[in-house]
Amino acid sequence: MAVIIKGLMLPANKRIEIALRYLYGVGPKRANIALEQTGVAPGIRTKDLTEDQATKLRSFIEKSYIIEGDLRREVLLNIKRLKEIGSYRGIRHSKHLPVRGQRTKTNTRTVRGNVRKTMGSGRKAPAQKT
């Protein structure tokens, strides 16, 4: 049986405690709390859930946690607010630099988009003779 929570279909062959982590905003801790509260065994496979268990899980997660699209929207709105008020964190976000105090001389490739700033790196190959 396919379990769909907030429009996302959970993988059928995984244990339910792992499958719940596929939801944005549900990690190991929240998954285990949800299973504890609903009385579902963590080791059971998603495809082996009964209709009643799936309904309990779905309703508990949807009423207890902000997940998926709502959470993504909330995070984006928070970042937008920081940019608008001109806070330090907002400025760092808009310049695509690390926000949480990491060093920037090295190790910021993921935030900056793999931009190499040393001489010669990223140079194009010389044009071929015609």
ZAKOL-18751 format. One record per atom (N, C-alpha, C): x, y, z; residue in three letters. Coordinates in steps of 0.05 Angstrom, whole numbers, plus 5000, padded with zeros to 4 digits. Layout:
N
XYZALA
...
//
This chain:
130
501749765000MET
500050005000MET
501850255000MET
501250444983ALA
502850684981ALA
501850885002ALA
503850995016VAL
503251195037VAL
504051475025VAL
502051655024ILE
502551925013ILE
502052125035ILE
504052285041ILE
503852495061ILE
504652755048ILE
502852955049LYS
503253215037LYS
504153205008LYS
502953014993GLY
503552994965GLY
506052834958GLY
507552734978LEU
509952584973LEU
509452284979LEU
510052114960MET
509651824964MET
512151714977MET
511851585000LEU
514051475015LEU
514951215001LEU
517551155001PRO
518550914988PRO
517450665001PRO
516550464985ALA
515150234996ALA
516850035010ALA
519349995000ASN
520949775011ASN
522749855034ASN
522550105043LYS
524250195066LYS
522750155092LYS
524250135114ARG
522950135140ARG
521650415145ARG
519450415159ILE
517850665161ILE
519450885175ILE
521250815194GLU
522751025207GLU
524751165188GLU
525651025168ILE
527351135147ILE
525751275126ILE
523551165118ALA
521851275097ALA
520751545105ALA
520151585131LEU
519051845140LEU
521052075136LEU
523652005136ARG
525752205133ARG
525752325105ARG
524352205086TYR
524252305059TYR
522652565058TYR
521052615079LEU
519452865081LEU
521353085089LEU
521153315076TYR
522753545083TYR
521753655110TYR
523453665129GLY
522653755156GLY
522353535176GLY
522653285168VAL
522553055186VAL
525152915186VAL
526552915209GLY
529152775211GLY
528752535229GLY
531052415238PRO
530952175255PRO
529252215280PRO
529752435294LYS
528352485319LYS
525352505316LYS
524552675297ARG
521652715292ARG
520352465282ARG
521752305266ALA
520552055255ALA
520051865278ALA
521951845297ASN
521551655319ASN
519351755338ASN
519152015342ILE
517052125359ILE
514352065347ILE
514152105321ALA
511552055307ALA
510751765309ALA
512651585306LEU
512151295308LEU
511251225337LEU
512651335356GLU
512051285384GLU
509151375391GLU
508451615382GLN
505851735388GLN
503551585375GLN
504051475351THR
501951335337THR
501851035342THR
503950935355GLY
504050655362GLY
504750465339GLY
506250575320VAL
507050415297VAL
509950315303VAL
510450065297ALA
513149945302ALA
515050065282ALA
517450155291PRO
519350285273PRO
520550095252PRO
520549835257GLY
521849645238GLY
520049555216GLY
517449625216ILE
515649535196ILE
516149675169ILE
515849535147ARG
516249645121ARG
513849825113ARG
514250015097THR
512150205089THR
509850055075THR
510549855058LYS
508549715043LYS
506849535061LYS
507849465085ASP
506449295104ASP
504649445123ASP
504549705122LEU
502849865140LEU
499849805134LEU
498249795154THR
495449775150THR
494350055144THR
491850055133GLU
490650315126GLU
490250495151GLU
489650365173ASP
489250505198ASP
491850635208ASP
494050485207GLN
496650585215GLN
497550825198GLN
497150795171ALA
497951005153ALA
496351255158ALA
493751225163THR
492051455169THR
492951595194THR
493551445215LYS
494451555241LYS
497051715237LYS
498951595223LEU
501551725217LEU
501151985202LEU
499551965180ARG
499152195163ARG
497852425179ARG
495852365195SER
494452585210SER
496252695231SER
497852525245PHE
499652625266PHE
501752805255PHE
502952725233ILE
505152885221ILE
504053145210ILE
501753135197GLU
500753385185GLU
499753585205GLU
498753485228LYS
497853685248LYS
500053765268LYS
502153605271SER
504253665291SER
506553825279SER
507253775254TYR
509653895243TYR
509054065218TYR
510754265214ILE
510654415189ILE
512654275170ILE
511654165148ILE
513354005131ILE
513054085102ILE
514853985085GLU
514754025056GLU
514454315047GLU
512554375030GLY
512254635017GLY
511954865037GLY
510354815058ASP
509955025079ASP
512555095092ASP
514154905099LEU
516754955112LEU
518655095093LEU
518855005068ARG
520555135049ARG
519755425045ARG
517155475044ARG
516155755041ARG
516955925065ARG
516655805089GLU
517255945114GLU
520256025115GLU
521955835107VAL
524855885107VAL
525556115087VAL
524356105063LEU
524856305043LEU
523856585052LEU
521556585066LEU
520556845076LEU
522356955098LEU
523456775115ASN
525256865136ASN
527856995124ASN
528856865103ILE
531256965090ILE
530657235076ILE
528357255063LYS
527457495050LYS
527257725071LYS
526057665094ARG
525757865115ARG
528557965124ARG
530457785128LEU
533157865136LEU
534458045116LEU
533957985090LYS
535058155069LYS
533758435069LYS
531158445073GLU
529758705072GLU
530458885095GLU
530858775119ILE
531558945142ILE
534559015142ILE
536058895124GLY
538858965121GLY
540658865143GLY
539958635155SER
541558525176SER
544158405165SER
546058345182TYR
548558225173TYR
548057965159TYR
546357795171ARG
545757545158ARG
544357575131ARG
542657775129GLY
541257825104GLY
543157915082GLY
545158085090ILE
547158175071ILE
548857945061ILE
549557765080ARG
551157525073ARG
549557355053ARG
546957315058HIS
545357155040HIS
545257285013HIS
544957545011SER
544657664984SER
547357664969SER
549557664983LYS
552157654970LYS
553157374964LYS
551457174972HIS
552156894968HIS
554756814983HIS
554856905008LEU
557156835025LEU
556156675048LEU
558056545063PRO
557156385086PRO
555956575107PRO
553756475120VAL
552256645138VAL
553056595167VAL
554056365174ARG
554456285201ARG
557356305212ARG
558856495201GLY
561456555212GLY
563756385202GLY
563356235181GLN
565556065170GLN
567656245157GLN
570056135154ARG
572156285140ARG
571556305110ARG
572556515098THR
571956535069THR
574456535052THR
576856525064LYS
579256515048LYS
579256245033LYS
578456035047THR
578155775034THR
575555655043THR
574755435031ASN
572455275040ASN
569755405038ASN
569255575018THR
566555675015THR
565555614987THR
566555404975ARG
565755344947ARG
562755284944ARG
561655144964THR
558755074960THR
556955314961THR
557555504978VAL
555855744979VAL
556355924956VAL
558855964948ARG
559456144926ARG
559056024899ARG
558355764898GLY
557855644872GLY
560355554858GLY
562255444873ASN
564755334862ASN
566355544846ASN
566355784854VAL
567955994841VAL
570755994851VAL
572655944833ARG
575455944842ARG
576656214836ARG
577956334856LYS
578856614854LYS
581856644850LYS
583356414847THR
586256434844THR
586856474814THR
589256574809MET
590056634782MET
590356374766MET
589256364742GLY
589556144724GLY
587555924728GLY
586155904750SER
584255694753SER
581755774738SER
580555584725GLY
578155644709GLY
578755774682GLY
581355784674ARG
582055904649ARG
581155724626ARG
580255844605LYS
579455684581LYS
581955584567LYS
581655364553ALA
583855254537ALA
584455444514ALA
586955474506PRO
587655654484PRO
586255564458PRO
585555754442ALA
584155694417ALA
585955544398ALA
584855364383GLN
586455214364GLN
587155374339GLN
589455304328LYS
590355454304LYS
588555374280LYS
588055564263THR
586355514240THR
588055484214THR
//
